[in-house]
């Protein structure tokens, strides 16, 4: 397990910036889906991000040991390619704010995978936090489905699968790619997922036809471009920088705050939001907080409570 250090002001500043950027990504996906289908939105997101990072990749490709290529491919697939398609597919039937809230499960899976695969130490309250988080997610889906958990089950599971991909990627980058700078990790990873995406969207879909014949196509493409350049390419570099400087779990805690932004965008866009949702959202965020708390701090907090 690599050494982790306490976050400083610069780390928190990057975390807050990512909150606003990534918290807005769900409404941008929704805008892209107005004209393009889910596979096109996912492929466009990866393709545009790849093109934005290509100049950096060309300058850094010589720094990469050929024996490590498979590590970059894995990082690109789990951290960007699969989530891009999963979120686009889920949001065909799921409100953008709901996708943002469910995305806050990422730290829970980061903890579980960290314990299971990378020897991260944990505490029983961390486990309680995981249980609370999942209970909140189930309750939220139940309330949003009008008392029927099955109504939002499939698209919600796609979001959950995306969060597992993110959690896998965070732990993986922290443990296996620490020898590379954040720009190199992001740029090289996108080479291997970007080229297939460009070929797919450009030659195997009706992207060009929609772009020239469907009203609002250029606007939808603009939203996807914003998502790709700021919400994916630049944000991924910042994110890898944060993981390398602190910990995978601290970096994933940006998902505490993202739901605030995604909820505000959803309300602004006219998506239905019920007061009861806040009850279950509190469960999720409270669970994520407990799951994210280092065991040492939990032990000190418990001792203080016992002395009172």
N, C-alpha and C positions, 0 to 999 in steps of 0.2 A: 504494500500500500504506500503510495507516494505521500510525502510530507505535506500537510495542509497548514496554511497560516491564516491568522485573523484578518478579516476584511478591513480595509481602511477607507477613507473618504472617497478616493477615486473609484474604488470598487463599487461602493454604494451609488455613486453618480451614474456609472455605467448600468447598474441594475435598474435604477429608476428610468433611465432613457429607454432601456429595453422594454420596460413595462408599457410605456406609451406606444412604442413602435409595434410590439407584438400584440398588445391589447387591441390595436386597430386592424390587425391582419384579418380577423374574422369577417368584419364588415367589407373589407376589400375583396375577400374571396366571394362573398355574397354578390357584390357588384359584378365580378367577373363572370359569375354563373348566369347572369341575366342574358348573355348572348352565347357564351361558349359552354360546352358540356363539361362534366367533371374531369374526364381524362384530358381534355384540352387545357383546362385551367391548371391541373397538376403539372402537365408537360410544359406549358408556357412558363409557369413559375420557376421550374428548374432550368429551362432553356435561357430565359432572360438573366437569371442569376449567374449562370455559367458564362454568358457573353460579357456580363459586367466584371466578372473575376478573371476572364481569359488573359488580359495583359499581365496580371500578377502571376498567373500560372506559367506563362511562357518564360518569365524571368526567374521562376523558382523551380521549374521542373528538374533542373540539373542537380539541385540540392537533395533530391529524394533518392534514397537507396532503393534500387529495384526490388530488393528483398522485402521492402515495406509497402509495396504497391497495394497488396491485398488489404492492408490496414486502412488505407485511404478509401478504397472502394467500399469497405464495410462502413466506415464513418459516413461516407456520402449517402449510402443507401438508407441506413438507419436514422441518420440525423436530418435528411432533407428529402430524398426521393420518395420513400414510402409515406412519410407524414404529409407531403404535398398532395398526393393522390387520395389519401385517406380522409383528410379534412375536406377536400373539394367534394368527394363522394358523400360524406356525412352531411354536409351543409346543403345538399339538394333537398333534404327533408328536415333538417335541424336548424333552429334559429341560431343566428350568429352569436348571441350572448350566451346561449346554452353551450355552444362549442367552446367558448372562452372559459366558462365556469368548469366544465369537465376537464379542460386542459390543466386545471390546477391540481389534478391528481398526479401530475408528473413527479413531484418530489416524493410521493409515497412509493412509486415504483423505483425511483432512484435509490431510496433507502433499502427496499426489499432486494433489489439486484445487487446493491453494494454489500449487503450482509451475506447474501447467498453466493455471489461469485467473487467478490473482492475482499472479503474478510473484514468488512466494516463492523466496528463494535456498536452494540445497540443496548437499549434499556426497555424494561417492560412498558414504560409510558410511551416509548416510540411505537411499540406494537399497538397499544391502545389508540394512538393517533392514527395509525393505518386503518384500524377498524372503524373509528369515527368518520374518517374521510370517505370510506366506501359506503358507510351507512348514509352519510349525507348525499352522496351521489345517487344512491338508489332512491332516497326520499325525494330528491329534486326531480328525478325522472318520473316518479310516480305522480307527483303534484302537477308537473307539466303535461302529463298524459291524461289529466282529468280523472285520476284514480285507476288508470290502466298502465302498468309498467311496460307492457309490451308495445305500446304505441310508438315510443321513441327508442326501443331497445336496440335495433339493428344499427341505425346511424350513430347512436351513442357508443355502442361497442367499437365502432370504427374509430371514434375519437379516442377511446380508451386504448385501443391498439396503437394509435399514433403516439400516445403518451408513453407507452411501453418502449416504443422505438426511440423516443427522445431520451428516456432514462437509460436505456442500453448504450446509446451514443455518448451520453455524458460520462458514465463510468468508464467506457472504453477509451475515450479521448484522454481522460485524466490519467489513466493507467498505462496506455500504450503509445501515445503520440506526444508525450511531454518534451521530446527532443526536438520538436519542430515549432516554429512560431505560428501564431494564430492565422496570419494571412496565408501562409503556405498550406496549413491544414485545410482551410476553407477552399482555397483556389484549386488545389490539386484534387481534392475530393469531388469538386464539381466537374472537373474534366471528364471523369469516368461515368458520371450520371448525366452530364449535360449533353454530350454528343449524341447518345441514343435518344434523348428527349427532343433535341432539335430535329433529328431525322424523322422521328415519329410524328410530331405535330406538323412538320412542314410537308411531309410526303404521304402520310397515311391517314390524315383526317381532312375534313372539309374546312380547315381553318381559313385558308385564303378566300374561299367562297363566302364564308360568313363575314369575314372582315370587309369585303367589298359590297356585299348585298344586304346585310342586316343592319337596320337602324340602331345606332348606339354601339356598334361594334368597336369603333375606335376608342370610345369612352371606356368600355369594359376592358379593352386591352391596356388602356392607360392605368386603370386601377390595378390590374395584374402587374404592370411594370413597376408601379410604386411598391407593391407588395414584394416584388422580386428584388429590386435594387436596395430598398431600405429595410424591409422586413425580413429579407432572407440573406442576400449577399453581405451587406455591411453589418447587419445584426449578428450573423453567424461569426464573423471575424471578432466582433466585440465579445460575443458569448464564449468563444474558445479562449480569448484573452482572459476572461473572467475565470473560467475553469482552471486555467494554468496558474493563475495568481492565487486563487482561493481554494475552493473545493467544488466537486460536482454538485453536492447537495446545496451549497450556498447559491451557486449559479442557478440551479433549478427553482430556487425560492422566488424567482421573478414571477412565477405563476401564482404566488399569493396575491399579487397586485394586479395582474393582467385582467382578472374578472371585473374589476372596478371599471376599467376602460371599456371592455367589451359590453358590459351592461349599459353604460351610458350611451354608447353607439347604438345598441339595440333599441333602447327607449327612444332615442332621437329618430331612429328609422321606423318607428311605429310597431316594433315587435311587442307582443303582450308580455307584461311582467307583473306577477302577482306578489303581494306582500308575503305570502307563505313561502315563496322562494327564498327569502332572506333567512328564514329559520334553517333551511337545509344548507344554504350557502355557508352559514356560520358553522355548521357541523363540518363541512368540507375544509374550510380554512383553519378551524380549530384543530382538526385532525392533522392537517398538513403542518401546522405550527408544532404540535407535539412530536410528530414524526421527524421533524427537522432539527429538534433540539438535541445538541450533543449530550451523551450520557453523563458526562462530568457535571454539566450545568444542571441537569435534572436532579442529580444526586444532591448537589448543593442546595437547590431550591427546596427539595423534600426535607433536608435537615433543618433549614430555616423555619419551615412550616411546623415541624415537630417541636421546635423550641418555643414557639409562640404559645 
